[in-house]
């Protein structure tokens, strides 16, 4: 086995492939049920490669303080063994691919902490369903193999550093925090890996970036990823939700104001551009900005100058702008709702974010992340998906994307607890608790089950129309998680007109 591992060390393999072959070889050598390689990131262990565990495990983050076996392994430099009668909970309960949803039976477990350059890097764990598998000879073997595992980690880390160095125009190594940030964007699909590679290159430039994608795909997460990989990473990232800016205050919020500029302006106040000076300004839902503010935004992009509301002199700012929208800005330009010159300034480098339905099995990795978060939040021993629930998640088209998936998992977890699931059990979420009824299509809003039919024949026509409009607006808001801009697009009305209608109908 040593010869195979050494051959992989000197071979030019993708990091994920090298590490997966490593854990698979270890599982075959020890004849055990599961092997996992986990990397320590702040207070959590992130699985990089597993064999014998369900795929969703790769999306989980095991908080060390919540898993005493993992904490014990990390606290020691030598091999740590847990006898078959150990009462400590196992972090992989319900995750073994041969016993999906079942507690791990009486079993042997051993593991070791891994160290790179004198620092704790992570851990390697092995579980065997057959008691007596991990003998003293097996522990000696693992001590020897630990050196090879740490060597594989060093090689992989060196290759990643060299790759980042080639991408860096300035010839400086990538920010040390980049690796931790990559953990936030979960996905092994080809489309996500290509996107992350593209973003690393784009991040080094000072070009404006326009993130495009449906609601819920995680545009803010990708904006933060861009900022962390840029030369401005040490400077602030300022987030502005343009859809939430009242038209009367949008200019002041972005560019600031001086004392006396308007009623209530009792002091000078800097805007978001000045707050982001030297760093990055993220304009979320940029398509919702009023036309009057768009003109000033164009000036800031062209000349690096802003002017506080009520001020006589402009101010210089050094800001990189990342914008995001789920609208088709070309259509907004055509309709006169968005300036063509601003659109061309913002879309120097457009980046489409793929919807969840195009990311294949990434849905299970993301589900694993949300399952672990809810397990910790609800104090459960284990929380996982039933096989039927996994199939349902993979078949559903996800009109609300990652945000919808998070809400589905959280809602199902609360339901299963409210229906009597014990916190000491291994809790499997059945498909019916996910509320994924049939092949839902993007943009199609299901009727609210609590809404009653409106008896239009028993009320004045005006009241019937108002009741129907009120119900449709509420349904759209429910489908869009309360986002008024998204609801306006679903209803195909102008956002400002929707706000006016909502006020007239008593919804605001």
HELIX and SHEET records of a PDB file:
HELIX    1   1 UNK A    2  UNK A   10  1                                   9    
HELIX    2   2 UNK A   15  UNK A   30  1                                  16    
HELIX    3   3 UNK A   55  UNK A   59  5                                   5    
HELIX    4   4 UNK A   64  UNK A   66  5                                   3    
HELIX    5   5 UNK A   68  UNK A   75  1                                   8    
HELIX    6   6 UNK A  136  UNK A  167  1                                  32    
HELIX    7   7 UNK A  178  UNK A  182  1                                   5    
HELIX    8   8 UNK A  190  UNK A  203  1                                  14    
HELIX    9   9 UNK A  219  UNK A  228  1                                  10    
HELIX   10  10 UNK A  242  UNK A  244  5                                   3    
HELIX   11  11 UNK A  250  UNK A  255  1                                   6    
HELIX   12  12 UNK A  272  UNK A  275  1                                   4    
HELIX   13  13 UNK A  286  UNK A  288  5                                   3    
HELIX   14  14 UNK A  291  UNK A  303  1                                  13    
HELIX   15  15 UNK A  329  UNK A  334  1                                   6    
HELIX   16  16 UNK A  340  UNK A  346  1                                   7    
HELIX   17  17 UNK A  356  UNK A  358  5                                   3    
HELIX   18  18 UNK A  362  UNK A  378  1                                  17    
HELIX   19  19 UNK A  387  UNK A  395  1                                   9    
HELIX   20  20 UNK A  401  UNK A  418  1                                  18    
HELIX   21  21 UNK A  431  UNK A  434  5                                   4    
HELIX   22  22 UNK A  456  UNK A  458  5                                   3    
HELIX   23  23 UNK A  461  UNK A  479  1                                  19    
HELIX   24  24 UNK A  484  UNK A  491  1                                   8    
HELIX   25  25 UNK A  495  UNK A  504  1                                  10    
SHEET    1   A 6 UNK A  61  UNK A  63  0                                        
SHEET    2   A 6 UNK A  44  UNK A  51 -1                                        
SHEET    3   A 6 UNK A  34  UNK A  41 -1                                        
SHEET    4   A 6 UNK A 119  UNK A 128 -1                                        
SHEET    5   A 6 UNK A 108  UNK A 116 -1                                        
SHEET    6   A 6 UNK A  80  UNK A  82 -1                                        
SHEET    1   B 5 UNK A 237  UNK A 241  0                                        
SHEET    2   B 5 UNK A 280  UNK A 284  1                                        
SHEET    3   B 5 UNK A 320  UNK A 325  1                                        
SHEET    4   B 5 UNK A 209  UNK A 212  1                                        
SHEET    5   B 5 UNK A 349  UNK A 352  1                                        
SHEET    1   C 2 UNK A 305  UNK A 306  0                                        
SHEET    2   C 2 UNK A 315  UNK A 316 -1                                        
SHEET    1   D 2 UNK A 382  UNK A 385  0                                        
SHEET    2   D 2 UNK A 426  UNK A 429  1                                        
END                                                                             
